[in-house]
Amino acid sequence: MENNRLKIMMSLLAGISVLTGGLLVYLFIATNQVNKESLRNDSFFVYDAPIELDEFSLTDHNNEPFARDALKDKWTLVFFGYTFCPDICPITMAAIRQFYDLLAVEGLESDVQVVMISVDPNRDTPEKLAEYVGFFNPEFIGLTGDYNNLYTMARKMNVAFSYLRVDDDNYLVTHNGEVMLIDPQANNVGFFKAPYDPQLMLDNFLAVKKYTGKQ
């Protein structure tokens, strides 16, 4: 009788062990299945291969030089916009601010920097940019520069912009609304797509980190 009970108990333990092991394997596979196809969704697009950014020379909102090396060692969100933008830019910057707040909850904000590059260098002085980006978060960086540098950099990042005259004294700038994601080696790996949901941005960011293996 005791032998039968022992055999039953051993069988049960073996069954539990198999189930537990199977569950752990399933969880490992499920939580690590991040691939290019899964990252190409309604809110994010990852490139087939990272796009290396060329050297550039811009000026930040503190009137200090900002070059390609400043994008290294951190993940960077890059948005091309301008301070006189009536709608897209403030909405996008507000979403990025909420995303950054979620990063802070996860303790990851030190791994990420946010950069807004002005497509309106005639009006967006460093002082104006400092006031604008500082409104959303004092850690955010505003960049400006001469038109040729801005145009070359925007084209490299698949961003287009043009000017639309409203009257003799005013104009608007049409531009892409995507938010680029730059890896710690200063490569453009993909972009977030509008409309922006801060939680989805966080989810996609964490998935890209896992996919690339770059922390």
MOZIMO-V481288 format. One record per helix or strand of 3 or more residues. SS is the DSSP state (alpha for helix, beta for strand). FROM is the first residue (numbers start at 1). LEN is the number of residues. If there is no record, write none. Layout:
ss->SS from->FROM len->LEN
ss->SS from->FROM len->LEN
This chain:
ss->alpha from->2 len->31
ss->alpha from->36 len->4
ss->beta from->44 len->9
ss->beta from->57 len->4
ss->beta from->65 len->3
ss->alpha from->68 len->4
ss->beta from->75 len->7
ss->alpha from->88 len->19
ss->alpha from->109 len->3
ss->beta from->112 len->7
ss->alpha from->126 len->11
ss->beta from->141 len->4
ss->alpha from->147 len->10
ss->beta from->161 len->5
ss->beta from->171 len->5
ss->beta from->179 len->4
ss->beta from->187 len->6
ss->alpha from->198 len->15
